[in-house]
C-alpha cells in the first residue's frame, strides 16, 4: 500500500517530536539522514551572527517540508528545486502559512556541515542564509538508494509576524 501525504506528514511530525536522533537507527526510515538539530541550528545562527543578522528559530513544519524535499530528491536521485512540486506548495502542504520563504538544496556532501560550507561559499545560497526577511528554518537530509545524500534548508517568515 502506498503511503499517503497525510501519513507521511504524520510520520515526519512524530519523528521530529521524538527528536529523531534519540531513536535507534532501525526505528527511523532507512533513507533518513540524522542531523544533530541543535548543532545544525547553531551553525546557521553563528554564520548569521558573524554577518550581523539575527538568529533563526527552528520550525517543525519547515522541517517537515525540508524532509519532503530531501526525500523526493533522494527517491528520484536528482537535485532539483521542483523535483516533486514547488516550494510554496511544499511549505503550504506542511501547514506553514508564510509571507517569505526560500530554499537551499545540495547533493553528495557527506554531512550537513559540509553542505552548509557549500551553501556559505555559493552567492545565491549565502543570500538565502542571510536573508533579513526570514525568521525560521527547517532542514533535513535523505539518502538515495545508491547512498548519495540530499540536503535541504527551508527558510520562512510566518504570516502575521
C-alpha positions, 0 to 999 in steps of 0.5 A: 500500500502506498503511503499517503501525504497525510501519513507521511506528514504524520510520520515526519511530525512524530519523528521530529517530536521524538527528536529523531536522533534519540531513536535507534537507527532501525526505528527511523526510515532507512533513507533518513539522514540524522542531523544533530538539530541543535548543532545544525541550528547553531551553525546557521545562527553563528554564520548569521551572527558573524554577518550581523543578522539575527538568529533563526528559530527552528520550525517543525513544519519547515522541517517537515517540508525540508524532509519532503524535499530531501526525500523526493530528491533522494527517491528520484536521485536528482537535485532539483528545486521542483523535483516533486512540486514547488516550494510554496506548495511544499511549505503550504502542504506542511501547514506553514502559512508564510509571507517569505520563504526560500530554499537551499538544496545540495547533493553528495556532501557527506554531512550537513556541515559540509553542505552548509560550507557549500551553501556559505561559499555559493552567492545565491545560497549565502543570500538565502542564509542571510536573508533579513526577511526570514525568521525560521528554518527547517532542514533535513537530509535523505539518502538515495538508494545508491547512498548519495545524500540530499540536503535541504534548508527551508527558510520562512517568515510566518504570516502575521509576524 
